[in-house]
Amino acid sequence: MTDLYAVFGNPIAHSKSPAIHAAFARASAQDLIYEARLAAVDGFKQAISDFQAAGGKGANVTVPFKEEAYRLCTRLSERAARAGAVNTLVFNGPEIFGDNTDGAGLVCDITHNLACPLAGQRILLLGAGGAARGVIAPLLAARPASLFIANRGADKAKALAKAFSDIAAVNAGNFAETADKSFDIVINATSASLSGESLSLPPGLFATGSLAYDMMYGKGETPFMALARQQGAARCADGLGMLVEQAAEAFFVWRGVHPATSTVLADLRTALNT
Protein backbone atom coordinates (compact mmCIF):
# COMPACT_ATOMS: atom_id res chain seq x y z
CA MET A 1 0.00 0.00 0.00
CA THR A 2 1.09 3.56 -0.70
CA ASP A 3 2.11 5.31 2.53
CA LEU A 4 0.42 8.58 3.42
CA TYR A 5 2.19 11.71 4.71
CA ALA A 6 1.13 15.34 4.97
CA VAL A 7 2.10 18.80 6.15
CA PHE A 8 -0.25 20.62 8.52
CA GLY A 9 -0.41 24.38 8.87
CA ASN A 10 -2.62 27.45 8.73
CA PRO A 11 -2.28 28.87 6.12
CA ILE A 12 -0.97 25.97 4.04
CA ALA A 13 -1.92 26.51 0.37
CA HIS A 14 1.47 28.16 -0.31
CA SER A 15 3.46 25.17 0.98
CA LYS A 16 6.17 23.80 -1.27
CA SER A 17 6.52 20.65 0.85
CA PRO A 18 4.28 18.43 -1.33
CA ALA A 19 6.37 19.21 -4.41
CA ILE A 20 9.62 18.68 -2.49
CA HIS A 21 8.61 15.30 -1.05
CA ALA A 22 7.11 14.13 -4.34
CA ALA A 23 10.48 14.84 -5.97
CA PHE A 24 12.31 13.01 -3.17
CA ALA A 25 9.98 10.00 -3.53
CA ARG A 26 10.49 9.81 -7.30
CA ALA A 27 14.25 10.05 -7.03
CA SER A 28 14.50 7.40 -4.30
CA ALA A 29 11.76 5.07 -5.58
CA GLN A 30 9.67 5.43 -2.41
CA ASP A 31 5.96 4.63 -2.65
CA LEU A 32 4.22 7.46 -0.83
CA ILE A 33 1.69 10.26 -1.13
CA TYR A 34 2.33 13.62 0.54
CA GLU A 35 -0.45 16.19 0.94
CA ALA A 36 -0.89 19.71 2.30
CA ARG A 37 -3.66 19.81 4.89
CA LEU A 38 -5.21 22.90 6.42
CA ALA A 39 -5.93 22.59 10.14
CA ALA A 40 -8.21 25.01 11.95
CA VAL A 41 -6.30 27.21 14.38
CA ASP A 42 -8.09 25.48 17.26
CA GLY A 43 -8.31 22.11 15.52
CA PHE A 44 -4.77 20.79 15.16
CA LYS A 45 -5.14 17.92 17.64
CA GLN A 46 -8.31 16.70 15.93
CA ALA A 47 -6.72 17.03 12.48
CA ILE A 48 -3.80 14.86 13.57
CA SER A 49 -6.14 12.31 15.15
CA ASP A 50 -8.18 12.11 11.96
CA PHE A 51 -5.01 11.73 9.90
CA GLN A 52 -3.77 8.88 12.10
CA ALA A 53 -7.17 7.17 11.82
CA ALA A 54 -6.89 7.43 8.03
CA GLY A 55 -3.59 5.54 8.14
CA GLY A 56 -1.16 8.46 8.05
CA LYS A 57 2.42 7.37 8.65
CA GLY A 58 3.96 10.73 9.45
CA ALA A 59 3.56 14.46 9.11
CA ASN A 60 5.33 17.77 8.93
CA VAL A 61 4.10 20.67 11.02
CA THR A 62 4.44 24.33 10.18
CA VAL A 63 3.15 27.66 11.48
CA PRO A 64 1.37 28.01 13.88
CA PHE A 65 1.36 24.45 15.26
CA LYS A 66 4.97 23.51 16.06
CA GLU A 67 4.67 24.09 19.81
CA GLU A 68 1.27 22.37 19.98
CA ALA A 69 2.78 19.41 18.11
CA TYR A 70 5.52 19.30 20.74
CA ARG A 71 2.91 18.99 23.50
CA LEU A 72 1.01 16.32 21.58
CA CYS A 73 3.97 13.91 21.32
CA THR A 74 4.37 10.87 23.52
CA ARG A 75 8.11 10.65 22.71
CA LEU A 76 10.60 13.26 21.56
CA SER A 77 14.01 13.28 19.92
CA GLU A 78 16.72 15.11 21.84
CA ARG A 79 16.75 17.94 19.31
CA ALA A 80 12.96 18.36 19.54
CA ALA A 81 13.13 18.41 23.33
CA ARG A 82 15.81 21.08 23.11
CA ALA A 83 13.86 23.14 20.60
CA GLY A 84 10.59 22.99 22.50
CA ALA A 85 8.94 22.63 19.11
CA VAL A 86 8.27 19.82 16.63
CA ASN A 87 8.13 19.98 12.83
CA THR A 88 8.22 16.23 12.09
CA LEU A 89 5.86 13.57 13.45
CA VAL A 90 6.04 9.79 13.16
CA PHE A 91 2.96 7.70 14.02
CA ASN A 92 3.45 4.18 15.34
CA GLY A 93 0.23 2.82 16.83
CA PRO A 94 -0.66 5.04 19.79
CA GLU A 95 2.83 6.55 19.91
CA ILE A 96 3.48 9.96 18.41
CA PHE A 97 7.20 10.57 18.00
CA GLY A 98 8.28 14.16 17.51
CA ASP A 99 11.45 15.47 15.93
CA ASN A 100 12.75 18.86 14.83
CA THR A 101 14.75 18.98 11.60
CA ASP A 102 14.92 22.78 11.23
CA GLY A 103 18.35 23.18 12.80
CA ALA A 104 19.85 20.34 10.79
CA GLY A 105 18.39 21.92 7.64
CA LEU A 106 19.87 25.32 8.42
CA VAL A 107 23.32 23.97 9.22
CA CYS A 108 23.38 21.78 6.10
CA ASP A 109 22.32 24.65 3.86
CA ILE A 110 24.98 27.01 5.22
CA THR A 111 27.85 24.53 5.41
CA HIS A 112 27.11 22.39 2.34
CA ASN A 113 25.07 24.38 -0.16
CA LEU A 114 26.70 27.73 0.63
CA ALA A 115 30.10 26.22 1.52
CA CYS A 116 30.35 28.48 4.57
CA PRO A 117 31.93 26.88 7.65
CA LEU A 118 30.40 27.56 11.05
CA ALA A 119 33.34 26.41 13.17
CA GLY A 120 35.31 29.33 14.55
CA GLN A 121 32.85 31.92 13.23
CA ARG A 122 31.21 34.79 15.13
CA ILE A 123 27.47 34.25 14.72
CA LEU A 124 24.64 36.69 15.37
CA LEU A 125 21.15 35.17 15.62
CA LEU A 126 18.34 37.70 15.27
CA GLY A 127 15.10 36.80 17.06
CA ALA A 128 14.21 34.80 20.15
CA GLY A 129 11.06 32.95 19.09
CA GLY A 130 10.48 29.37 18.05
CA ALA A 131 12.47 29.66 14.81
CA ALA A 132 15.55 30.80 16.74
CA ARG A 133 15.12 28.24 19.51
CA GLY A 134 15.00 25.39 17.01
CA VAL A 135 18.44 26.11 15.56
CA ILE A 136 20.55 27.14 18.58
CA ALA A 137 21.72 23.67 19.64
CA PRO A 138 22.74 22.62 16.08
CA LEU A 139 24.59 25.94 15.64
CA LEU A 140 26.45 25.46 18.92
CA ALA A 141 27.28 21.86 17.98
CA ALA A 142 29.17 23.27 14.98
CA ARG A 143 31.56 24.99 17.44
CA PRO A 144 31.40 28.65 16.43
CA ALA A 145 33.77 31.11 18.07
CA SER A 146 30.75 32.85 19.61
CA LEU A 147 26.98 33.11 19.40
CA PHE A 148 25.04 36.26 20.22
CA ILE A 149 21.23 36.19 20.33
CA ALA A 150 19.66 39.60 19.68
CA ASN A 151 15.98 40.42 20.00
CA ARG A 152 13.85 43.55 20.20
CA GLY A 153 13.29 42.66 23.84
CA ALA A 154 16.49 41.70 25.65
CA ASP A 155 14.79 39.62 28.36
CA LYS A 156 13.54 36.98 25.95
CA ALA A 157 16.95 36.74 24.27
CA LYS A 158 18.73 36.38 27.61
CA ALA A 159 16.30 33.69 28.75
CA LEU A 160 17.01 31.76 25.56
CA ALA A 161 20.77 32.12 26.02
CA LYS A 162 20.46 30.78 29.57
CA ALA A 163 18.42 27.78 28.36
CA PHE A 164 21.36 26.64 26.19
CA SER A 165 24.20 27.67 28.51
CA ASP A 166 24.91 24.03 29.39
CA ILE A 167 26.14 23.51 25.82
CA ALA A 168 28.27 26.65 25.52
CA ALA A 169 28.38 30.25 26.67
CA VAL A 170 25.85 32.32 24.69
CA ASN A 171 25.63 36.11 24.82
CA ALA A 172 22.35 37.96 24.38
CA GLY A 173 20.74 41.37 24.38
CA ASN A 174 18.57 43.71 22.35
CA PHE A 175 19.43 44.91 18.86
CA ALA A 176 21.12 48.04 20.17
CA GLU A 177 23.52 45.93 22.26
CA THR A 178 25.09 44.59 19.08
CA ALA A 179 26.51 48.04 18.30
CA ASP A 180 30.30 48.10 17.99
CA LYS A 181 30.34 44.33 17.40
CA SER A 182 30.93 42.60 14.08
CA PHE A 183 29.96 39.12 12.96
CA ASP A 184 30.96 36.61 10.30
CA ILE A 185 27.45 35.16 9.97
CA VAL A 186 24.21 37.00 10.71
CA ILE A 187 21.05 34.85 10.69
CA ASN A 188 17.60 36.42 10.66
CA ALA A 189 15.18 34.18 12.57
CA THR A 190 12.55 36.89 13.03
CA SER A 191 9.30 36.99 11.05
CA ALA A 192 9.97 40.54 9.82
CA SER A 193 10.54 39.52 6.20
CA LEU A 194 7.16 37.77 6.08
CA SER A 195 5.44 41.13 6.50
CA GLY A 196 7.93 43.06 4.38
CA GLU A 197 9.47 44.79 7.38
CA SER A 198 13.10 45.79 7.73
CA LEU A 199 14.90 45.40 11.06
CA SER A 200 16.41 48.34 12.90
CA LEU A 201 19.99 47.17 13.20
CA PRO A 202 23.06 49.23 14.11
CA PRO A 203 25.65 49.71 11.34
CA GLY A 204 28.89 47.78 11.27
CA LEU A 205 27.52 44.34 12.12
CA PHE A 206 28.82 42.66 8.99
CA ALA A 207 32.50 41.71 9.08
CA THR A 208 34.62 41.47 5.97
CA GLY A 209 33.50 38.43 3.96
CA SER A 210 30.37 37.97 6.08
CA LEU A 211 27.24 35.98 5.22
CA ALA A 212 23.75 37.37 5.82
CA TYR A 213 21.19 34.56 6.00
CA ASP A 214 17.42 35.03 6.15
CA MET A 215 15.35 31.99 7.20
CA MET A 216 12.48 33.44 5.16
CA TYR A 217 12.42 33.34 1.37
CA GLY A 218 10.54 34.89 -1.51
CA LYS A 219 10.98 36.13 -5.05
CA GLY A 220 14.10 38.27 -5.09
CA GLU A 221 15.72 39.76 -2.00
CA THR A 222 13.98 39.81 1.36
CA PRO A 223 14.07 43.16 3.25
CA PHE A 224 16.74 41.73 5.55
CA MET A 225 18.93 40.68 2.64
CA ALA A 226 18.60 44.13 1.06
CA LEU A 227 19.57 45.80 4.35
CA ALA A 228 22.51 43.45 4.82
CA ARG A 229 23.81 44.13 1.33
CA GLN A 230 23.56 47.88 1.92
CA GLN A 231 25.45 47.50 5.20
CA GLY A 232 28.31 45.56 3.66
CA ALA A 233 27.52 41.86 3.84
CA ALA A 234 29.66 40.02 1.30
CA ARG A 235 27.04 37.33 0.64
CA CYS A 236 23.28 37.12 1.13
CA ALA A 237 21.11 34.00 1.13
CA ASP A 238 17.48 33.22 1.86
CA GLY A 239 15.94 30.19 3.55
CA LEU A 240 14.84 28.19 0.51
CA GLY A 241 17.80 25.86 0.94
CA MET A 242 16.94 25.39 4.61
CA LEU A 243 13.40 24.43 3.58
CA VAL A 244 14.68 21.73 1.23
CA GLU A 245 17.34 20.42 3.63
CA GLN A 246 15.00 20.16 6.62
CA ALA A 247 12.57 18.30 4.36
CA ALA A 248 15.33 15.88 3.35
CA GLU A 249 16.10 15.26 7.02
CA ALA A 250 12.40 14.60 7.73
CA PHE A 251 12.28 12.21 4.75
CA PHE A 252 15.21 10.34 6.29
CA VAL A 253 13.45 10.13 9.66
CA TRP A 254 10.42 8.56 7.94
CA ARG A 255 11.98 6.41 5.24
CA GLY A 256 15.59 5.76 6.26
CA VAL A 257 16.73 7.29 2.96
CA HIS A 258 18.46 10.66 2.71
CA PRO A 259 17.53 12.08 -0.71
CA ALA A 260 19.78 14.24 -2.86
CA THR A 261 18.70 17.87 -2.67
CA SER A 262 20.63 19.88 -5.26
CA THR A 263 18.28 19.31 -8.22
CA VAL A 264 15.16 19.87 -6.11
CA LEU A 265 16.58 23.12 -4.74
CA ALA A 266 17.58 24.34 -8.21
CA ASP A 267 14.13 23.58 -9.61
CA LEU A 268 12.42 25.38 -6.72
CA ARG A 269 14.66 28.40 -7.16
CA THR A 270 13.87 28.58 -10.87
CA ALA A 271 10.13 28.31 -10.22
CA LEU A 272 10.27 30.95 -7.47
CA ASN A 273 11.98 33.47 -9.71
CA THR A 274 9.91 32.82 -12.83
Disulfide bonds with the S-S distance in Angstrom:
none
